[in-house]
Amino acid sequence: MSRALAESFARLHQGGAVADGIEFRPRKDANDKPTGYFGEAYLVSVEEHLFAAEPLGVYPLIPGEPPTVNFGVVDWDAPRDPEPLVQAANVTKVFDAFDVLAFTELSRSKGVHLWIYAAEPIEAKLMRDAMMAACLLVEAPVKEVYPKQISLTNKNFGNGIRLPYPAVSNPGRQVMRLNSWTLTLEEFVKYAEQNLVTREQLERIAGHLPKPQAPPSPMPLRRRRSDSDKYPPDLQDQINNGPVGTDRSDSLFTLACRLMQCGESKERSVALLSEWDDRWVRKFSERQDKTQRYEEMCESAVGAVSVNQQTFKELK
């Protein structure tokens, strides 16, 4: 029974790559290619996610021309988004009007995810347009709509999301709900498979998009190694593979300080911070004043590095 349940859950959440669900780092092979996202390896990962202590994340975009997805998600977080549960309820009513079943999930801490599942792989643009339209019809925030990208570049996977029903989670969170009814894993899989959204339904919803939406930017390109030989290995690892800790502000400021120590220009440091924040941390990446924030962080880093250097001289 557990294998059949895992197979159904895996089909619903099939994407183009997977990630470890704690620190959310993509699983890749020695050639930097995604690994473990299909076949037996994927099923084992799903089983570990559902029945052991190995949570899993998925990058929705499946490579192709154009890329496709099997599900769409909206993510609301407080305090950035007011009353996430109310937003989810409002958008659920929109989906109800189109006979689309949407599932509400309380995320790991204070946010809410709203999921829908497709009957077949759907073009990423169509899924995104439908999710955006459903939100905008009730003026719900659309800052975190998955898929976030509608195209892929280089070795990027797009933005990923943690899957529901991990074996280890906070009580009452990371499980699906229909209105006020909390679903067991078995109930969720049954309802999801019986209520898969069709292309025609998504097209009808997307037709209510108020105006053409600018295509979302692809994930920032990773810096080529040949362009970064001047950085020490530990700094290069941080740029390529993300932060070690969980404090977003501290991670960004530490990176700024290291760049200043290496003599990087302020202009290039601001660009690097922007790329890195968008990929790994998402502290300021969606704010209107993000460039100003990165500039201020670089200026503070210059001061901190100067103080540390002076202290070091005095100790010598």
C-alpha positions in Angstrom: 0.0 0.0 0.0 2.8 2.5 0.9 4.5 1.9 -2.5 1.2 2.5 -4.4 0.6 5.6 -2.3 4.1 6.9 -3.0 3.7 6.3 -6.7 0.5 8.3 -6.8 2.1 11.1 -4.8 5.1 11.1 -7.0 3.0 11.4 -10.2 1.2 14.4 -8.8 4.4 16.2 -7.9 6.7 15.2 -10.8 9.0 18.0 -11.8 12.3 18.6 -13.6 14.6 18.2 -10.5 14.4 17.5 -6.8 16.0 19.1 -3.7 16.8 18.1 -0.2 13.9 19.5 1.7 15.7 20.9 4.7 18.3 23.3 3.3 16.7 23.1 -0.1 19.8 22.3 -2.3 19.3 20.6 -5.6 20.4 17.0 -6.0 23.0 16.9 -8.8 25.5 14.4 -10.2 29.2 15.0 -10.8 28.4 16.7 -14.1 26.1 19.2 -12.4 23.0 17.5 -13.9 19.8 16.9 -11.8 19.6 13.5 -10.4 17.0 11.4 -8.5 13.9 13.0 -10.0 12.5 10.1 -12.0 12.3 6.3 -11.9 13.1 4.2 -8.9 15.4 6.8 -7.4 12.6 9.3 -7.4 10.1 6.8 -5.8 12.6 6.0 -3.1 13.0 9.7 -2.3 9.2 10.2 -2.2 8.9 7.2 0.2 11.7 8.7 2.4 9.8 12.0 2.3 6.5 10.4 3.3 7.5 7.7 5.7 11.0 8.6 6.9 12.9 11.7 8.0 14.1 12.9 4.6 11.9 15.8 3.4 11.9 16.5 -0.3 11.5 19.6 -2.5 10.7 19.7 -6.2 11.5 22.2 -9.0 8.3 22.2 -11.0 9.6 23.1 -14.5 10.1 20.0 -16.7 12.6 20.9 -19.5 11.2 21.0 -23.0 10.1 23.4 -25.7 8.2 24.8 -24.0 8.8 23.7 -20.4 5.8 22.0 -18.7 4.5 21.5 -15.2 2.2 19.1 -13.4 1.0 21.5 -10.7 0.6 25.1 -9.8 1.1 26.7 -6.3 0.5 30.1 -4.7 2.6 30.9 -1.6 1.5 33.6 0.9 3.6 34.5 3.9 2.9 36.7 6.8 3.6 39.5 7.5 4.5 40.1 3.8 1.1 39.1 2.7 -1.9 40.1 4.8 -4.0 37.2 6.2 -2.7 34.3 4.2 -5.6 32.1 5.1 -8.1 34.7 3.9 -6.1 35.0 0.6 -6.2 31.3 0.1 -10.0 31.1 0.8 -10.7 33.9 -1.7 -8.6 32.3 -4.5 -10.2 28.9 -3.7 -13.6 30.4 -4.4 -12.3 31.5 -7.8 -11.2 28.0 -8.6 -14.5 26.6 -7.3 -16.3 28.8 -9.9 -14.3 27.0 -12.6 -14.9 23.6 -11.1 -11.2 23.3 -10.1 -10.4 21.7 -6.8 -7.7 23.6 -4.9 -5.9 22.3 -1.8 -4.8 24.6 1.1 -1.6 23.7 3.0 -0.2 25.5 6.0 3.5 25.7 5.3 6.3 25.0 7.7 5.9 28.1 9.9 3.6 31.0 9.1 2.6 30.7 5.5 0.0 29.1 3.3 0.3 27.3 0.0 -2.6 26.7 -2.4 -2.1 23.8 -4.8 -3.8 22.6 -8.0 -2.9 19.5 -10.0 -3.0 19.0 -13.8 -4.4 16.1 -15.7 -1.4 16.2 -18.1 1.8 18.2 -18.3 0.8 21.8 -19.0 2.9 24.6 -20.5 4.5 26.6 -17.7 3.1 29.8 -19.1 -0.5 28.6 -19.2 -0.3 27.3 -15.6 1.3 30.5 -14.4 -1.2 32.7 -16.3 -4.1 30.7 -14.7 -2.7 31.0 -11.2 -2.1 34.7 -11.7 -5.6 35.3 -13.1 -7.2 33.5 -10.2 -5.3 35.6 -7.7 -5.9 38.9 -9.5 -9.6 38.3 -9.8 -9.9 38.7 -6.0 -6.9 41.1 -5.6 -4.8 38.5 -3.8 -1.0 39.0 -3.7 0.9 37.3 -6.6 4.5 37.7 -5.4 5.0 33.9 -5.0 3.2 32.1 -7.9 4.7 28.8 -9.1 5.9 28.1 -11.6 7.9 31.3 -11.2 9.6 30.9 -14.5 8.3 30.0 -17.9 11.7 29.2 -19.4 15.0 27.7 -18.4 18.5 28.7 -19.1 21.8 27.0 -18.9 21.8 24.6 -15.9 19.1 26.3 -13.9 16.1 24.5 -12.6 13.9 27.5 -11.8 12.5 28.0 -8.3 11.5 25.0 -6.2 9.0 24.3 -3.4 8.9 21.9 -0.5 6.4 19.1 -0.8 3.5 18.5 1.7 3.2 15.5 4.0 6.8 15.1 5.2 7.1 12.4 7.8 8.5 14.9 10.3 6.7 18.3 10.5 5.1 20.7 13.0 1.6 19.4 14.2 -1.1 20.5 11.8 1.2 21.9 9.2 2.4 20.7 5.8 -0.8 18.7 5.3 -3.6 19.4 2.8 -7.0 20.9 3.7 -10.3 21.2 1.9 -12.0 24.2 3.5 -11.8 23.3 7.2 -11.4 19.5 6.6 -7.8 18.3 7.1 -7.0 15.4 4.8 -4.9 12.3 5.5 -2.3 11.5 3.0 -4.6 8.8 1.5 -7.5 11.1 1.3 -5.5 13.9 -0.4 -4.1 11.5 -3.1 -7.6 10.2 -3.7 -9.2 13.6 -4.1 -6.3 15.0 -6.1 -6.3 12.1 -8.6 -10.1 12.3 -9.0 -10.1 16.1 -9.6 -7.2 16.8 -11.9 -7.5 20.2 -13.7 -7.7 20.1 -17.5 -6.1 22.3 -20.1 -9.5 23.7 -21.1 -10.2 24.7 -17.5 -6.8 26.4 -17.2 -7.4 28.3 -20.5 -10.7 29.6 -19.2 -9.2 30.9 -16.0 -6.2 32.3 -17.8 -8.6 34.2 -20.1 -9.5 36.4 -17.2 -6.0 37.7 -16.8 -6.5 41.5 -16.7 -3.7 42.4 -19.0 -0.7 40.8 -20.6 1.9 39.9 -17.9 5.6 40.5 -18.5 7.4 37.1 -18.7 9.1 36.4 -15.4 12.9 36.5 -15.5 14.8 33.2 -15.6 16.9 32.3 -12.7 20.2 34.3 -12.6 23.0 32.5 -14.3 25.7 31.0 -12.1 29.0 32.7 -12.5 31.5 30.8 -14.6 34.5 29.5 -12.8 36.9 31.2 -15.2 35.3 34.5 -14.2 35.9 34.0 -10.5 39.3 32.6 -10.0 40.2 35.6 -7.9 37.9 34.4 -5.1 39.1 32.0 -2.4 37.5 28.5 -2.6 35.3 29.0 0.4 33.8 32.2 -1.0 33.3 30.7 -4.4 31.5 27.8 -2.8 29.3 30.2 -0.9 28.5 32.0 -4.2 27.7 28.8 -6.1 26.0 26.8 -3.4 24.3 29.2 -1.1 24.5 30.1 2.6 25.4 27.8 5.4 23.2 29.3 8.1 19.5 30.2 8.1 19.7 33.9 8.9 19.0 35.7 5.6 20.3 39.2 6.6 23.5 37.7 8.2 24.2 35.6 5.2 23.9 38.5 2.8 26.0 40.8 5.0 28.7 38.1 5.3 28.9 37.7 1.6 29.2 41.5 1.2 32.0 41.6 3.6 33.9 38.8 1.9 33.5 40.5 -1.4 34.9 43.7 0.0 37.8 41.8 1.5 38.6 40.4 -1.9 38.7 43.9 -3.4 35.6 43.6 -5.5 34.1 46.8 -6.8 30.9 48.1 -5.2 29.0 47.9 -8.6 30.0 44.3 -9.1 29.3 43.4 -5.5 25.8 44.9 -5.7 25.2 42.8 -8.8 26.4 39.7 -7.1 24.4 40.2 -4.0 21.3 40.7 -6.2 21.9 37.5 -8.1 22.7 35.5 -5.0 19.7 36.9 -3.0 17.3 36.0 -5.9 18.7 32.5 -6.1 19.3 31.5 -2.5 17.9 33.9 0.2 15.1 36.1 -1.2 15.5 38.7 1.5 15.2 41.8 -0.7 14.8 40.3 -4.2 11.2 41.2 -4.6 11.3 44.7 -3.0 11.2 47.9 -5.0 14.2 49.3 -3.1 16.4 46.2 -3.4 19.3 47.9 -5.2 19.4 50.5 -2.5 19.4 47.8 0.1 22.3 46.0 -1.5 24.3 49.3 -1.9 23.7 50.1 1.8 24.9 46.6 2.7 28.1 47.0 0.7 28.8 50.4 2.3 28.3 48.9 5.8 30.6 46.0 4.7 33.3 48.4 3.7 33.1 49.9 7.2 33.1 46.6 8.9 36.1 45.3 6.9 38.0 48.5 7.7 37.4 48.2 11.4 38.5 44.5 11.4 41.6 45.3 9.5 42.6 48.1 11.8 41.9 45.8 14.9 44.1 43.2 13.3 47.0 45.7 12.8 46.7 46.8 16.4 46.8 43.2 17.7 50.0 42.6 15.6 
